[in-house]
Amino acid sequence: MYQLYGHQNSGAAAIEAALELCEVPYRFIDVSSSPEAVQALEKLNPLKQIPTLQMPDGGVLTESAAILIHLGLTFPESNLLSENPLKRDQVIRGLVYIVSNCYAAIGIIDYPERWLAEADESSRENLMAGARQRLHWSWEVFADQFAGKLYLGEGAPGALDILAAVVTRWAGTREHLRTARPGFSAWLERFDRHPALAPVFARHWP
């Protein structure tokens, strides 16, 4: 059985949603529930980052894009990755784009002190404000570049759809996109209600 380490309102929601689409058994381990859960996570991933996925054979996968690609390749019937090589390449491109641009900016917003030699309050606020601006601009670019490649209500949603729906939930991105990219914003809100995924999102964002 897969074991997914995460907590509420985290990137683990994307992996949980993907596991649901793969229709495979898994156990969700909330690392905020106990020190023992944190210790178990640290043994698998010394960075203690989530999501971390322990596979049925005991192997470990970290990094959201890598996990989604693994699940898409392992369970092709899930439609997480397209069978068409050209479309699949664009999905992988989009996953890497989100991780390298959007996730990276969120890490700075959440933990600015990690990026400052002297973390005084003024420097923290300035860095966070700049990272937030960059994050919102990165999502504008994503909407312009990838909106035509997202789920349109036919078949099952894919890995790129799921990661976009989850990562846009942080740092005021959804609010920004309602004005900056209303079409993409409306797509996100419709996708949130997808019957296969709404229960997962409801657990993470009650």
DACOR-V426075 format. One record per residue. N is the residue number from 1. SS is DSSP state (~ for helix, > for strand, _ for the rest). Layout:
# DACOR-V426075
n: <N;N>
ss: <SS;SS>
This chain:
# DACOR-V426075
n: <1;2;3;4;5;6;7;8;9;10;11;12;13;14;15;16;17;18;19;20;21;22;23;24;25;26;27;28;29;30;31;32;33;34;35;36;37;38;39;40;41;42;43;44;45;46;47;48;49;50;51;52;53;54;55;56;57;58;59;60;61;62;63;64;65;66;67;68;69;70;71;72;73;74;75;76;77;78;79;80;81;82;83;84;85;86;87;88;89;90;91;92;93;94;95;96;97;98;99;100;101;102;103;104;105;106;107;108;109;110;111;112;113;114;115;116;117;118;119;120;121;122;123;124;125;126;127;128;129;130;131;132;133;134;135;136;137;138;139;140;141;142;143;144;145;146;147;148;149;150;151;152;153;154;155;156;157;158;159;160;161;162;163;164;165;166;167;168;169;170;171;172;173;174;175;176;177;178;179;180;181;182;183;184;185;186;187;188;189;190;191;192;193;194;195;196;197;198;199;200;201;202;203;204;205;206>
ss: <_;>;>;>;>;>;_;_;_;_;_;~;~;~;~;~;~;~;~;~;~;~;_;_;_;>;>;>;>;>;_;_;_;_;~;~;~;~;~;~;~;~;~;~;_;_;_;_;_;_;_;>;>;>;_;_;_;_;_;>;>;>;_;~;~;~;~;~;~;~;~;~;~;~;_;~;~;~;_;_;_;_;_;_;~;~;~;~;~;~;~;~;~;~;~;~;~;~;~;~;~;~;~;~;~;~;~;~;~;~;_;~;~;~;~;_;_;_;_;_;~;~;~;~;~;~;~;~;~;~;~;~;~;~;~;~;~;~;~;~;~;~;~;~;~;~;~;~;~;_;_;_;_;_;_;_;_;_;~;~;~;~;~;~;~;~;~;_;_;_;_;_;~;~;~;~;~;~;~;~;_;~;~;~;~;~;~;~;~;~;~;~;_;_;_;_;_;~;~;~;~;~;~;~;_;_>
